[in-house]
Amino acid sequence: MAHDPNCIFCKIIAGEIPSRKVYEDDDVFAFHDIAPWAPVHFLIIPKRHIPSMAQLAPDDAAVMGKIMTLAPQLAFENGCRPYPEGGFRIMINTGHDGGQEVRHLHVHVLGGPRPWSKGND
Ligand code: AMP
């Protein structure tokens, strides 16, 4: 399904729920996390409703590649300090054991000076 009417992130993409947008194109949407645990914390998501990494199919390679190459660009544009002193962390929680709460695939991008409120190691 391209759009799940019950999915909070699909509603954000559709503008039905407000968000602080970081980036948008035909395939990808990025927005600041509502409960950041680092000075920089935003999410990059495919516009197509993919529940998690567990459902990825070969056809999703292009959008996932786009997300991964956008991540550093958006990280540095949004406050992450230059590599190697700065940098960022990418996190993709998948399923219950993976700590996933929202079932629309999302790539966390975290950065900025430490300490962070969570995930300091
Ligand atoms: P995860 O535990 O990997 O599923 O992460 C879900 C993330 O979505 C959490 O960091 C939440 O703070 C974030 N989140 C949930 N609802 C919203 C929202 N309406 N706007 C922005 N971020 C959200």
Residues whose N, C-alpha, C, O or C-beta is under 5 A from the ligand:
A	BS01	AMP	H32 D33 I34 A35 N93 G99 Q100 E101 V102
